[in-house]
Amino acid sequence: MKRISLRSLLALSAVAVLCSFTLAAVSAAVAGDPADAIVATPLKLDRLDASIDRIVPADAKLERVATGFTWTEGPVWIKDRLYFAEIPSNSIRTWTSGKGTEIFLQPSGYKGSAPYGGPESGSNGMTVDVRGRLTAAGHAQRDIFRLETLDPKAQQTVLADSYKGKKLNSPNDVVYKSDGSAYFTDPPYGLRTQSDKDPEKQLDINGVYRIPHALTQKAGSEPARDELQLLVSDLTRPNGIAFSPDEKYLYVNNSQPKKLWMRYTVKPDGTVTDAKLLYDATKDNRPGVPDGMKVDSEGNIYSAGPGGIWIISPEGKPLGTILVPGRTSNVAWAGADRKTLYITGSEGIFRVHLKIAGEPLVKAK
């Protein structure tokens, strides 16, 4: 029998140790270790206008930072982390670089003891007010609520839950204006059947509303129900909502059956007028519908839509679509320069670094 030398034995031992580390790394990657989950691929862009080159870098990457979810929504970047809703699991979660994903609040919407029985039991769109308080569309909870501090155990204040004595459908997305008022959309997607004929649907309309004194409502107080203003009542499925940088316009999109982006002129008293169709994508049959949206510092609109994230000029001209796997739901600006766009949807959380800064989410007069 041939003997193995000490040198050979040490070499074999080194190889074995190296293999064990390699196998451990592979196992961690397969298991989806949150800290190591970032996967970058060249960004695919449906380039519709040359001006898109001012926004999207030629060498842009689409980075998937987290996965393993069913349907994510409502992203908002606060300090050093992304808050987002994972609607089917009835939770609000956070993602932090190097740390991964954690549950922040559960339940975040429906609080009954029996199974919900519908596909979207959790909260939906989120934003923050000028005081840093997280505000969420309660969706299956059928309200707009605010956390008084950035703590899952913080007191919750309901800002709106009914209109003229009838329960809201299922608030979907919410945005603040610099005067302290809050605007939100109210389609029936959070109801158990998601239908206008749902037995629990009390309102005949799917409206867009304004809460005049949302910012100054006292913590824990009842909503000022008599003050809630119905602004738009003729959209079938109002969904994403955002202001132009100068707040002269309110953008609202419609998801179904027509895929529309609408623009409204904001009057001095906060109500809206002069409805204008910005763009109609009804004939686009790619996965996805108009959903959550934000604007950049130059007024361009970034919205979930068929195929991915649509970038639309203030005049309503599509400039390009960031192609994203699955269906997209919403976006959020992040980073010290606000040039990182986070994207939520069915295939996880993605991000892309762009050339133009996003408009600040929080503004005050």
C-alpha positions as CSV (number, residue, x, y, z in Angstrom):
1,M,0.0,0.0,0.0
2,K,1.3,3.4,-0.9
3,R,1.7,5.7,2.0
4,I,0.4,9.3,2.0
5,S,3.1,11.9,2.9
6,L,2.5,14.5,5.6
7,R,2.7,17.2,3.0
8,S,0.0,15.5,0.9
9,L,-2.2,15.0,4.0
10,L,-2.0,18.7,4.9
11,A,-2.8,19.6,1.3
12,L,-5.8,17.3,1.3
13,S,-7.0,18.8,4.6
14,A,-6.8,22.3,3.2
15,V,-8.8,21.3,0.2
16,A,-11.4,19.7,2.4
17,V,-11.7,22.9,4.5
18,L,-12.0,25.0,1.4
19,C,-14.8,22.7,0.0
20,S,-16.7,22.9,3.3
21,F,-16.6,26.7,3.2
22,T,-17.7,26.7,-0.5
23,L,-20.6,24.3,0.3
24,A,-21.7,26.5,3.2
25,A,-21.7,29.5,1.0
26,V,-23.7,27.7,-1.7
27,S,-26.2,26.4,1.0
28,A,-26.6,30.0,2.3
29,A,-27.3,31.3,-1.1
30,V,-29.8,28.5,-1.8
31,A,-31.5,29.2,1.5
32,G,-31.9,32.8,0.6
33,D,-29.7,34.4,3.3
34,P,-31.3,37.9,3.5
35,A,-27.9,39.6,3.9
36,D,-26.6,38.0,0.7
37,A,-29.8,38.1,-1.3
38,I,-28.9,41.0,-3.7
39,V,-28.8,39.8,-7.2
40,A,-27.9,42.3,-10.0
41,T,-28.7,42.0,-13.7
42,P,-28.4,44.4,-16.6
43,L,-31.5,46.6,-16.6
44,K,-33.9,46.0,-19.5
45,L,-35.6,49.2,-20.8
46,D,-38.4,49.7,-23.2
47,R,-37.0,52.9,-24.6
48,L,-39.8,55.1,-26.0
49,D,-38.2,58.5,-26.2
50,A,-34.6,59.8,-26.4
51,S,-35.1,61.9,-23.3
52,I,-35.1,58.7,-21.2
53,D,-31.3,58.7,-21.5
54,R,-31.3,61.7,-19.1
55,I,-33.0,59.6,-16.5
56,V,-31.7,56.0,-16.9
57,P,-27.9,55.3,-17.0
58,A,-26.7,53.3,-20.0
59,D,-25.1,50.8,-17.7
60,A,-28.0,50.6,-15.2
61,K,-28.5,47.4,-13.2
62,L,-31.8,46.0,-11.8
63,E,-31.0,44.7,-8.3
64,R,-33.3,42.3,-6.5
65,V,-32.7,43.0,-2.8
66,A,-35.3,40.6,-1.3
67,T,-37.6,37.8,-2.4
68,G,-39.9,35.1,-1.1
69,F,-43.1,37.2,-0.9
70,T,-46.5,36.9,-2.6
71,W,-47.5,40.5,-3.2
72,T,-45.5,43.5,-1.8
73,E,-46.8,47.1,-1.9
74,G,-46.6,50.6,-0.3
75,P,-42.8,51.1,-0.1
76,V,-41.5,54.1,1.8
77,W,-37.9,54.8,2.8
78,I,-37.4,56.2,6.3
79,K,-33.9,56.9,7.6
80,D,-31.9,53.8,6.8
81,R,-34.5,51.3,5.8
82,L,-37.4,50.4,3.5
83,Y,-40.8,49.9,4.9
84,F,-43.3,47.9,2.8
85,A,-46.5,46.0,3.0
86,E,-46.7,42.2,2.3
87,I,-50.5,42.3,1.9
88,P,-51.5,38.6,1.8
89,S,-49.5,37.9,5.0
90,N,-51.2,40.9,6.7
91,S,-47.9,42.5,7.6
92,I,-45.7,45.6,7.2
93,R,-42.0,44.6,6.9
94,T,-38.7,46.4,6.7
95,W,-35.6,45.8,4.6
96,T,-32.2,47.0,5.8
97,S,-29.0,46.7,3.8
98,G,-26.8,44.0,5.3
99,K,-29.6,42.8,7.6
100,G,-32.4,41.8,5.3
101,T,-36.1,41.6,5.9
102,E,-37.9,41.7,9.2
103,I,-41.6,41.9,10.2
104,F,-42.4,45.3,11.6
105,L,-46.2,45.1,12.2
106,Q,-48.5,42.1,12.0
107,P,-51.5,42.3,11.7
108,S,-51.3,45.4,9.7
109,G,-54.9,45.4,8.4
110,Y,-57.6,42.9,9.2
111,K,-57.6,42.2,13.0
112,G,-60.4,39.6,13.2
113,S,-59.8,36.2,14.8
114,A,-61.3,34.2,12.0
115,P,-59.5,33.7,8.6
116,Y,-60.1,36.7,6.4
117,G,-61.3,34.8,3.4
118,G,-60.0,37.3,0.9
119,P,-56.7,37.6,-1.0
120,E,-55.6,41.0,0.5
121,S,-56.0,41.1,4.3
122,G,-53.2,43.5,5.1
123,S,-52.5,47.2,4.7
124,N,-51.5,48.8,1.4
125,G,-49.9,52.1,0.4
126,M,-47.9,54.1,2.9
127,T,-46.3,57.5,3.4
128,V,-45.0,59.8,6.1
129,D,-46.1,63.2,7.3
130,V,-43.8,66.1,8.0
131,R,-43.5,65.0,11.6
132,G,-42.1,61.6,10.5
133,R,-45.2,59.6,11.4
134,L,-46.0,56.6,9.2
135,T,-49.4,56.8,7.6
136,A,-51.0,53.7,5.9
137,A,-53.9,52.8,3.8
138,G,-55.5,50.2,6.1
139,H,-57.0,48.3,3.0
140,A,-58.8,45.3,4.6
141,Q,-59.1,47.4,7.8
142,R,-61.1,49.9,5.7
143,D,-59.4,53.0,7.0
144,I,-56.5,55.4,6.9
145,F,-54.4,55.2,10.0
146,R,-51.2,56.8,11.5
147,L,-48.6,55.4,13.9
148,E,-47.8,58.1,16.4
149,T,-44.2,56.9,16.6
150,L,-42.1,54.7,14.5
151,D,-42.7,51.7,16.7
152,P,-44.9,48.7,16.0
153,K,-46.5,49.1,19.4
154,A,-47.1,52.8,18.9
155,Q,-50.6,54.3,19.3
156,Q,-52.6,54.2,16.1
157,T,-54.8,57.1,15.1
158,V,-57.5,56.5,12.5
159,L,-57.7,59.5,10.2
160,A,-60.7,58.3,8.1
161,D,-63.0,55.3,8.1
162,S,-66.3,56.4,6.6
163,Y,-68.0,58.8,4.3
164,K,-71.5,60.1,5.1
165,G,-72.1,57.3,7.6
166,K,-71.0,54.5,5.3
167,K,-67.8,52.5,5.7
168,L,-65.0,53.2,3.2
169,N,-64.4,50.4,0.7
170,S,-60.7,49.6,1.2
171,P,-58.3,52.5,1.1
172,N,-55.4,51.8,-1.3
173,D,-52.9,54.6,-1.5
174,V,-52.3,57.8,0.4
175,V,-50.3,61.0,0.0
176,Y,-49.8,64.3,2.0
177,K,-50.0,67.8,0.6
178,S,-47.8,70.5,2.2
179,D,-50.8,72.1,3.9
180,G,-51.2,69.0,6.1
181,S,-54.1,67.5,4.3
182,A,-54.1,63.9,3.1
183,Y,-55.5,62.5,-0.1
184,F,-56.3,58.8,-0.7
185,T,-57.9,56.4,-3.1
186,D,-60.6,53.9,-2.2
187,P,-61.2,51.0,-4.6
188,P,-62.6,47.6,-3.4
189,Y,-59.5,45.5,-3.7
190,G,-59.2,44.9,0.0
191,L,-62.7,43.5,0.2
192,R,-63.1,39.7,0.3
193,T,-64.5,39.4,-3.3
194,Q,-62.8,42.6,-4.6
195,S,-66.1,43.3,-6.4
196,D,-68.5,46.2,-6.5
197,K,-71.2,43.7,-5.5
198,D,-69.3,42.6,-2.4
199,P,-71.9,42.1,0.4
200,E,-69.9,44.3,2.7
201,K,-69.4,47.2,0.3
202,Q,-71.5,50.1,1.5
203,L,-70.5,52.9,-0.9
204,D,-71.8,52.9,-4.5
205,I,-68.6,54.7,-5.7
206,N,-64.9,54.0,-5.7
207,G,-63.7,57.5,-4.8
208,V,-60.7,59.8,-4.2
209,Y,-60.9,61.7,-1.0
210,R,-59.3,64.5,1.0
211,I,-58.8,64.6,4.8
212,P,-58.4,68.4,5.4
213,H,-56.7,68.4,8.8
214,A,-54.9,65.0,8.8
215,L,-51.6,66.4,10.1
216,T,-53.1,68.2,13.1
217,Q,-55.6,65.5,14.2
218,K,-54.8,64.8,17.8
219,A,-53.3,61.4,18.6
220,G,-55.9,58.8,19.4
221,S,-58.9,61.1,18.6
222,E,-61.8,60.0,16.5
223,P,-61.7,60.9,12.7
224,A,-63.3,64.2,11.7
225,R,-65.8,62.2,9.7
226,D,-67.9,65.2,8.7
227,E,-64.9,66.9,7.2
228,L,-64.0,64.1,4.7
229,Q,-64.2,65.4,1.2
230,L,-65.1,63.3,-1.9
231,L,-63.0,64.7,-4.8
232,V,-63.5,62.2,-7.6
233,S,-66.3,59.7,-8.0
234,D,-66.2,58.6,-11.7
235,L,-63.2,56.3,-11.7
236,T,-63.9,52.6,-11.7
237,R,-60.7,51.5,-9.8
238,P,-58.7,54.6,-8.6
239,N,-55.4,53.4,-7.3
240,G,-52.0,55.2,-7.3
241,I,-52.0,58.9,-6.2
242,A,-49.3,61.6,-6.3
243,F,-48.8,65.4,-6.5
244,S,-46.7,67.3,-9.1
245,P,-43.7,69.0,-7.4
246,D,-45.4,72.4,-7.3
247,E,-48.7,70.7,-6.1
248,K,-50.6,72.4,-8.9
249,Y,-51.7,68.9,-10.1
250,L,-52.9,65.7,-8.5
251,Y,-52.3,62.5,-10.4
252,V,-54.5,59.5,-10.0
253,N,-54.4,56.4,-12.0
254,N,-57.2,53.9,-12.7
255,S,-56.4,50.1,-12.8
256,Q,-59.4,48.4,-14.4
257,P,-61.0,47.9,-16.7
258,K,-59.4,50.9,-18.4
259,K,-55.7,51.5,-17.6
260,L,-55.5,55.2,-17.2
261,W,-53.4,58.0,-15.8
262,M,-55.4,61.1,-14.9
263,R,-54.4,64.6,-14.0
264,Y,-56.5,67.1,-11.9
265,T,-55.9,70.8,-11.2
266,V,-55.7,71.5,-7.5
267,K,-57.8,74.5,-6.4
268,P,-56.7,76.8,-3.6
269,D,-59.1,75.2,-1.2
270,G,-57.6,71.7,-1.9
271,T,-60.4,70.3,-4.0
272,V,-59.7,69.4,-7.6
273,T,-61.1,70.3,-11.1
274,D,-60.3,70.0,-14.8
275,A,-59.9,66.2,-15.1
276,K,-57.5,65.4,-17.9
277,L,-56.5,62.1,-19.4
278,L,-52.7,61.9,-19.4
279,Y,-52.4,58.5,-21.0
280,D,-54.5,55.4,-21.8
281,A,-52.6,52.0,-21.7
282,T,-55.7,49.8,-21.9
283,K,-54.5,48.0,-25.0
284,D,-51.2,47.0,-23.4
285,N,-51.7,43.4,-22.4
286,R,-48.4,42.8,-20.5
287,P,-48.7,41.8,-16.9
288,G,-49.6,44.6,-14.5
289,V,-51.9,47.6,-14.3
290,P,-51.5,51.3,-13.3
291,D,-50.8,51.2,-9.6
292,G,-48.6,53.1,-7.1
293,M,-46.6,56.1,-8.3
294,K,-44.2,58.9,-7.4
295,V,-42.7,61.9,-9.2
296,D,-39.1,63.1,-9.6
297,S,-37.8,66.6,-9.1
298,E,-38.5,67.5,-12.7
299,G,-42.1,66.4,-12.5
300,N,-41.8,63.1,-14.4
301,I,-44.1,60.3,-13.2
302,Y,-42.9,56.9,-12.2
303,S,-45.7,54.4,-12.0
304,A,-46.3,50.7,-11.8
305,G,-48.0,49.6,-15.0
306,P,-48.1,46.9,-17.7
307,G,-44.6,45.3,-18.0
308,G,-42.9,47.2,-15.2
309,I,-42.4,50.8,-14.1
310,W,-43.6,53.5,-16.6
311,I,-41.8,56.8,-16.7
312,I,-44.2,59.5,-18.1
313,S,-43.5,63.1,-18.7
314,P,-45.6,65.8,-17.0
315,E,-47.4,66.3,-20.3
316,G,-48.4,62.7,-20.4
317,K,-45.8,61.3,-22.9
318,P,-44.4,57.8,-22.0
319,L,-40.6,58.0,-22.1
320,G,-39.8,54.4,-21.3
321,T,-40.6,51.4,-19.1
322,I,-38.2,49.8,-16.7
323,L,-39.0,46.1,-17.4
324,V,-39.4,44.1,-14.1
325,P,-40.2,40.4,-13.7
326,G,-43.8,39.6,-12.7
327,R,-46.2,42.4,-11.8
328,T,-45.1,45.7,-10.2
329,S,-47.2,47.5,-7.6
330,N,-45.4,50.7,-6.4
331,V,-42.1,52.7,-6.1
332,A,-40.2,54.7,-3.5
333,W,-37.3,57.1,-3.6
334,A,-34.3,56.4,-1.3
335,G,-30.7,57.4,-0.6
336,A,-29.1,60.6,0.4
337,D,-29.5,62.0,-3.1
338,R,-32.9,60.3,-3.7
339,K,-31.7,58.8,-6.9
340,T,-32.4,55.2,-5.9
341,L,-35.8,53.9,-6.9
342,Y,-37.1,50.9,-5.0
343,I,-39.8,48.8,-6.7
344,T,-42.3,46.4,-5.1
345,G,-44.5,43.7,-6.7
346,S,-45.0,40.0,-7.1
347,E,-41.4,38.8,-7.5
348,G,-39.8,40.6,-4.6
349,I,-38.2,44.0,-3.9
350,F,-36.0,45.6,-6.6
351,R,-34.0,48.8,-7.0
352,V,-32.4,50.8,-9.7
353,H,-30.0,53.8,-9.5
354,L,-31.1,56.7,-11.7
355,K,-29.7,60.1,-12.8
356,I,-32.5,62.4,-11.6
357,A,-33.5,62.8,-8.0
358,G,-36.9,61.9,-6.7
359,E,-39.2,64.6,-5.3
360,P,-39.1,64.7,-1.5
361,L,-41.9,62.7,0.0
362,V,-42.5,65.2,2.8
363,K,-42.9,68.9,2.3
364,A,-44.2,71.6,4.5
365,K,-45.3,75.2,3.9
